[in-house]
Amino acid sequence: MKTHTFTYVACTCGHRGAIVQTYDPTPPAGWYHAWLRDLSSGGGYEGIDELFAETKPSCPECGRSLTPQDVVGRSELNEDALLKLARR
């Protein structure tokens, strides 16, 4: 079953966005994908946090590179919970 993890970030200029990760452990190989929602990918993060190093998020409003220090929250939904939200 797919699981979606949302990492919410806020820029110092006030803009907010999220890094969305999807995991599907279904055999044979399973898969993983991460993408940016309401963020740009022009950041310069080079630290040890793999999620930020992979996606390199930046603020689309002011261009500031976002880092793990900009995280304001996280949530996780499985496929069933996501479908229930979509039906509302």
Backbone torsions as a table, in degrees:
resi	resn	phi	psi	omega
1	MET	NA	134.6	-179.7
2	LYS	-68.9	144.1	174.3
3	THR	-125.4	134.1	179.3
4	HIS	-113.1	126.0	177.3
5	THR	-113.7	127.6	-179.9
6	PHE	-108.9	122.3	174.7
7	THR	-108.1	110.6	-175.8
8	TYR	-89.4	133.8	179.5
9	VAL	-126.8	152.3	177.8
10	ALA	-131.9	129.9	177.2
11	CYS	-82.3	158.7	177.8
12	THR	-65.3	-19.0	177.8
13	CYS	-80.9	-7.8	178.4
14	GLY	106.2	-13.9	179.2
15	HIS	-69.8	144.7	179.0
16	ARG	-126.9	150.6	177.3
17	GLY	-159.5	-169.1	-177.9
18	ALA	-147.4	151.1	168.4
19	ILE	-104.5	121.7	-176.4
20	VAL	-107.1	129.1	177.1
21	GLN	-117.3	136.5	175.8
22	THR	-121.4	129.2	177.4
23	TYR	-117.0	136.6	172.0
24	ASP	-134.4	102.0	-176.3
25	PRO	-81.1	8.3	-176.9
26	THR	-58.9	130.4	177.4
27	PRO	-63.2	158.0	11.7
28	PRO	-82.7	-35.4	-172.3
29	ALA	-110.0	-26.8	-173.3
30	GLY	71.0	171.3	178.3
31	TRP	-157.0	167.5	-177.6
32	TYR	-143.6	141.7	177.1
33	HIS	-147.9	140.0	176.3
34	ALA	-128.3	139.7	176.9
35	TRP	-147.8	168.0	-175.5
36	LEU	-103.3	136.8	175.8
37	ARG	-117.3	119.7	-178.4
38	ASP	61.8	29.5	176.2
39	LEU	-134.9	161.5	174.4
40	SER	-100.8	166.6	-178.5
41	SER	-110.4	30.6	-177.3
42	GLY	-100.3	17.6	-177.7
43	GLY	-71.9	166.8	-178.1
44	GLY	-117.7	22.7	-176.7
45	TYR	-64.0	129.6	179.8
46	GLU	-129.6	21.4	-176.3
47	GLY	-82.1	-164.6	-174.5
48	ILE	-86.8	-11.2	178.2
49	ASP	-72.5	112.3	-173.5
50	GLU	-63.5	-37.4	-179.3
51	LEU	-63.0	-46.6	-179.7
52	PHE	-72.1	-35.3	177.9
53	ALA	-66.3	-35.5	-179.8
54	GLU	-74.0	-45.5	-173.0
55	THR	-92.2	-22.1	179.7
56	LYS	45.7	58.5	-176.9
57	PRO	-69.8	147.5	173.4
58	SER	-142.1	162.3	-179.1
59	CYS	-78.7	127.0	178.4
60	PRO	-73.5	-15.7	-179.2
61	GLU	-83.5	-48.5	-174.6
62	CYS	-116.5	-9.6	177.8
63	GLY	85.2	-0.4	-178.3
64	ARG	-64.8	136.6	175.2
65	SER	-71.8	132.1	-178.7
66	LEU	-97.8	146.2	-175.5
67	THR	-130.2	173.8	177.1
68	PRO	-57.7	-23.2	178.1
69	GLN	-68.6	-15.5	-179.8
70	ASP	-90.3	-0.3	179.9
71	VAL	-68.1	129.9	178.6
72	VAL	-115.1	-4.3	178.0
73	GLY	172.1	165.7	177.5
74	ARG	-142.6	148.1	172.1
75	SER	-145.8	157.7	-178.4
76	GLU	-134.9	133.0	178.4
77	LEU	-130.0	138.3	171.8
78	ASN	-88.1	174.6	-175.3
79	GLU	-58.4	-40.2	-179.4
80	ASP	-63.5	-44.1	179.9
81	ALA	-65.6	-37.7	179.4
82	LEU	-66.2	-40.4	178.1
83	LEU	-65.6	-37.8	177.5
84	LYS	-63.1	-40.8	177.8
85	LEU	-64.4	-39.0	-178.3
86	ALA	-67.7	-28.5	-178.0
87	ARG	-79.6	-14.7	-178.2
88	ARG	-67.6	NA	NA
